[in-house]
Amino acid sequence: MSENLSKKLENLKKYLASLESCAIAFSGGVDSTFLLKVASEVLKDKCVALTVSSALIPGSELSDAKIFAESLGVRYLVLDVDELATPGFQENPPERCYLCKKNIFSQIIAHAQEQGMAYVCEGSNVDDESDYRPGMRAIAELGVKSPLREARLTKAEIRVLSKDYDLPTWSKPSYACLASRIPYGETITREKLKLVEVAESYLHALGFEQVRVRLHGNLARLELTEEDYEKIFDKDLREKIHTHLKSIGIAYISVDLLPYKTGRMNQF
């Protein structure tokens, strides 16, 4: 570990210690898993993990989060949240993430207070500051803490530290909520979210670890990594994918000419 990275880790621990107690908004992703691990070491029983269960999160993510939190021995709570009931959310405006985060974190804060926690922490990192993330405005308004950003940790550095901690998520592909697969302005429904979840789960099973199924009406646009382009154009595999996605209700399937990149749907 480099001296600079070691210093950032120490700064993270000092920051968490200064909070005295906190609830971690825990999704089971790379960032929140690392944050929960360090927080549990620093704060011991003064740390609790809160995971949100909703139509925006695949069941497999919830299962992985539960297994990891229980392995740490931290208090673990699952909150059922219906984001589709949030006023304006289903209309899918550009500030969709703000509406969602304001709703979710308001509920997380209430549950954290019931658990006697002084603060709520979430796992955004320095790289998130360069993308269009209106949800971060809601986080700031509610007074939610962002320890990884405070320590100026990047995604790549969090992966390095996660590997040092032997965390199962150190090489886990980046993940975003299922609503991010639907272009702004197109109505979000439970049916569309489930369709994306099932389609991506199928592609994951075929070995496409980092993939996005973007819905545009009745067309699905697949975003793949540069490494997976050669794989997708295997004739037999291509036909297999086409047949399966058609069978679950997708009329047309296309492959994006540009590789997957975080924030592509925010380029409006």
MARBALUM-920539 format. One record per residue (C-alpha): x, z, y; residue number from 0. Coordinates in steps of 0.5 Angstrom, whole numbers, padded with zeros to 4 digits. Last residue first. Layout:
N
GURO|x|z|y|vomar
GURO|X|Z|Y|NUM
...
***
This chain:
268
GURO|x|z|y|vomar
GURO|-0057|-0044|0029|267
GURO|-0051|-0043|0025|266
GURO|-0054|-0036|0022|265
GURO|-0055|-0039|0016|264
GURO|-0048|-0040|0015|263
GURO|-0046|-0033|0016|262
GURO|-0041|-0032|0010|261
GURO|-0039|-0039|0008|260
GURO|-0041|-0043|0001|259
GURO|-0037|-0049|0001|258
GURO|-0040|-0056|0005|257
GURO|-0043|-0061|0001|256
GURO|-0049|-0057|0000|255
GURO|-0052|-0058|-0007|254
GURO|-0059|-0060|-0008|253
GURO|-0065|-0058|-0012|252
GURO|-0072|-0061|-0011|251
GURO|-0079|-0058|-0014|250
GURO|-0077|-0051|-0015|249
GURO|-0082|-0047|-0019|248
GURO|-0079|-0043|-0025|247
GURO|-0078|-0050|-0029|246
GURO|-0075|-0054|-0024|245
GURO|-0070|-0049|-0023|244
GURO|-0069|-0049|-0031|243
GURO|-0069|-0057|-0031|242
GURO|-0064|-0058|-0026|241
GURO|-0059|-0053|-0028|240
GURO|-0059|-0056|-0035|239
GURO|-0058|-0063|-0032|238
GURO|-0052|-0060|-0028|237
GURO|-0049|-0057|-0034|236
GURO|-0050|-0063|-0038|235
GURO|-0047|-0068|-0033|234
GURO|-0041|-0063|-0030|233
GURO|-0042|-0064|-0023|232
GURO|-0043|-0056|-0022|231
GURO|-0036|-0055|-0025|230
GURO|-0032|-0059|-0020|229
GURO|-0035|-0056|-0014|228
GURO|-0034|-0049|-0017|227
GURO|-0027|-0048|-0014|226
GURO|-0030|-0049|-0007|225
GURO|-0035|-0044|-0007|224
GURO|-0042|-0046|-0008|223
GURO|-0048|-0046|-0003|222
GURO|-0054|-0049|-0007|221
GURO|-0060|-0052|-0003|220
GURO|-0067|-0051|-0006|219
GURO|-0072|-0055|-0004|218
GURO|-0080|-0053|-0004|217
GURO|-0080|-0051|0003|216
GURO|-0072|-0050|0005|215
GURO|-0070|-0045|0000|214
GURO|-0062|-0043|0000|213
GURO|-0060|-0041|-0007|212
GURO|-0053|-0038|-0005|211
GURO|-0047|-0037|-0010|210
GURO|-0041|-0033|-0011|209
GURO|-0041|-0031|-0019|208
GURO|-0042|-0038|-0021|207
GURO|-0041|-0037|-0029|206
GURO|-0047|-0039|-0032|205
GURO|-0050|-0032|-0032|204
GURO|-0049|-0032|-0024|203
GURO|-0053|-0039|-0024|202
GURO|-0059|-0035|-0028|201
GURO|-0059|-0029|-0023|200
GURO|-0059|-0034|-0017|199
GURO|-0065|-0037|-0019|198
GURO|-0069|-0031|-0021|197
GURO|-0067|-0027|-0014|196
GURO|-0069|-0034|-0010|195
GURO|-0076|-0034|-0014|194
GURO|-0077|-0027|-0013|193
GURO|-0076|-0028|-0005|192
GURO|-0080|-0034|-0005|191
GURO|-0086|-0030|-0008|190
GURO|-0085|-0024|-0004|189
GURO|-0086|-0028|0002|188
GURO|-0082|-0030|0008|187
GURO|-0085|-0035|0013|186
GURO|-0080|-0040|0015|185
GURO|-0078|-0039|0022|184
GURO|-0071|-0037|0021|183
GURO|-0068|-0041|0014|182
GURO|-0069|-0037|0008|181
GURO|-0063|-0035|0004|180
GURO|-0062|-0029|0008|179
GURO|-0068|-0026|0006|178
GURO|-0065|-0024|-0001|177
GURO|-0060|-0019|0002|176
GURO|-0053|-0021|0003|175
GURO|-0048|-0020|-0002|174
GURO|-0040|-0021|-0002|173
GURO|-0037|-0022|-0009|172
GURO|-0035|-0016|-0013|171
GURO|-0027|-0016|-0014|170
GURO|-0026|-0009|-0011|169
GURO|-0033|-0007|-0014|168
GURO|-0031|-0003|-0020|167
GURO|-0027|0002|-0016|166
GURO|-0020|0003|-0019|165
GURO|-0018|0007|-0013|164
GURO|-0012|0002|-0011|163
GURO|-0017|-0004|-0013|162
GURO|-0022|-0001|-0008|161
GURO|-0016|0000|-0003|160
GURO|-0014|-0008|-0003|159
GURO|-0022|-0010|-0003|158
GURO|-0023|-0005|0003|157
GURO|-0017|-0009|0006|156
GURO|-0020|-0016|0005|155
GURO|-0026|-0014|0008|154
GURO|-0023|-0011|0014|153
GURO|-0022|-0004|0016|152
GURO|-0022|-0002|0024|151
GURO|-0022|0006|0022|150
GURO|-0028|0006|0026|149
GURO|-0031|0000|0023|148
GURO|-0030|0003|0016|147
GURO|-0034|0010|0019|146
GURO|-0040|0006|0022|145
GURO|-0044|0012|0024|144
GURO|-0052|0011|0025|143
GURO|-0054|0013|0032|142
GURO|-0061|0010|0032|141
GURO|-0059|0005|0037|140
GURO|-0053|0003|0034|139
GURO|-0056|0002|0028|138
GURO|-0061|-0003|0031|137
GURO|-0056|-0007|0035|136
GURO|-0052|-0008|0028|135
GURO|-0058|-0011|0025|134
GURO|-0057|-0017|0030|133
GURO|-0051|-0019|0026|132
GURO|-0049|-0026|0028|131
GURO|-0042|-0026|0026|130
GURO|-0035|-0023|0029|129
GURO|-0037|-0016|0029|128
GURO|-0038|-0016|0021|127
GURO|-0030|-0017|0020|126
GURO|-0029|-0010|0023|125
GURO|-0033|-0007|0017|124
GURO|-0040|-0005|0016|123
GURO|-0041|0001|0011|122
GURO|-0047|0005|0013|121
GURO|-0047|0013|0015|120
GURO|-0052|0018|0017|119
GURO|-0051|0024|0020|118
GURO|-0052|0032|0020|117
GURO|-0054|0032|0013|116
GURO|-0059|0037|0011|115
GURO|-0063|0034|0005|114
GURO|-0069|0033|0009|113
GURO|-0065|0030|0015|112
GURO|-0062|0025|0011|111
GURO|-0069|0023|0009|110
GURO|-0071|0022|0016|109
GURO|-0065|0018|0017|108
GURO|-0066|0014|0012|107
GURO|-0073|0012|0014|106
GURO|-0071|0010|0021|105
GURO|-0065|0006|0018|104
GURO|-0070|0002|0014|103
GURO|-0075|0000|0020|102
GURO|-0069|-0001|0025|101
GURO|-0065|-0005|0020|100
GURO|-0071|-0009|0018|99
GURO|-0073|-0011|0025|98
GURO|-0066|-0012|0027|97
GURO|-0065|-0017|0021|96
GURO|-0071|-0021|0023|95
GURO|-0068|-0022|0030|94
GURO|-0067|-0030|0029|93
GURO|-0075|-0029|0027|92
GURO|-0077|-0029|0020|91
GURO|-0085|-0029|0021|90
GURO|-0085|-0024|0015|89
GURO|-0081|-0019|0019|88
GURO|-0086|-0019|0025|87
GURO|-0089|-0012|0024|86
GURO|-0085|-0009|0018|85
GURO|-0090|-0009|0012|84
GURO|-0085|-0014|0009|83
GURO|-0080|-0009|0009|82
GURO|-0083|-0005|0004|81
GURO|-0078|0001|0003|80
GURO|-0078|0005|-0004|79
GURO|-0072|0010|-0002|78
GURO|-0067|0012|-0008|77
GURO|-0064|0018|-0008|76
GURO|-0057|0021|-0011|75
GURO|-0053|0027|-0010|74
GURO|-0046|0026|-0012|73
GURO|-0043|0026|-0019|72
GURO|-0039|0021|-0018|71
GURO|-0041|0017|-0024|70
GURO|-0048|0018|-0022|69
GURO|-0047|0014|-0016|68
GURO|-0044|0008|-0020|67
GURO|-0049|0008|-0025|66
GURO|-0055|0008|-0019|65
GURO|-0051|0003|-0015|64
GURO|-0050|-0002|-0021|63
GURO|-0058|-0001|-0023|62
GURO|-0060|-0003|-0016|61
GURO|-0056|-0009|-0015|60
GURO|-0059|-0011|-0022|59
GURO|-0066|-0010|-0019|58
GURO|-0064|-0015|-0014|57
GURO|-0065|-0013|-0007|56
GURO|-0070|-0016|-0001|55
GURO|-0076|-0014|-0005|54
GURO|-0075|-0007|-0004|53
GURO|-0071|-0001|-0007|52
GURO|-0066|0003|-0001|51
GURO|-0060|0007|-0004|50
GURO|-0059|0014|-0001|49
GURO|-0052|0017|-0003|48
GURO|-0051|0024|-0001|47
GURO|-0045|0028|0002|46
GURO|-0044|0035|0004|45
GURO|-0043|0037|-0004|44
GURO|-0035|0034|-0003|43
GURO|-0034|0032|0004|42
GURO|-0027|0029|0003|41
GURO|-0028|0026|-0004|40
GURO|-0035|0024|-0004|39
GURO|-0034|0021|0003|38
GURO|-0028|0016|0000|37
GURO|-0032|0014|-0006|36
GURO|-0038|0013|-0002|35
GURO|-0034|0009|0003|34
GURO|-0031|0004|-0002|33
GURO|-0038|0003|-0005|32
GURO|-0041|0002|0001|31
GURO|-0036|-0004|0003|30
GURO|-0036|-0007|-0004|29
GURO|-0043|-0007|-0005|28
GURO|-0047|-0002|-0009|27
GURO|-0052|-0001|-0003|26
GURO|-0051|0006|-0001|25
GURO|-0053|0008|0006|24
GURO|-0049|0014|0006|23
GURO|-0052|0021|0008|22
GURO|-0047|0025|0012|21
GURO|-0044|0032|0012|20
GURO|-0038|0035|0016|19
GURO|-0038|0029|0021|18
GURO|-0030|0031|0023|17
GURO|-0028|0030|0015|16
GURO|-0031|0023|0015|15
GURO|-0027|0021|0021|14
GURO|-0020|0024|0018|13
GURO|-0022|0021|0012|12
GURO|-0022|0014|0015|11
GURO|-0016|0015|0020|10
GURO|-0012|0017|0013|9
GURO|-0014|0010|0010|8
GURO|-0012|0007|0017|7
GURO|-0006|0010|0016|6
GURO|-0005|0008|0009|5
GURO|-0006|0001|0011|4
GURO|-0001|0001|0017|3
GURO|0004|0003|0012|2
GURO|0003|-0002|0007|1
GURO|0000|0000|0000|0
***
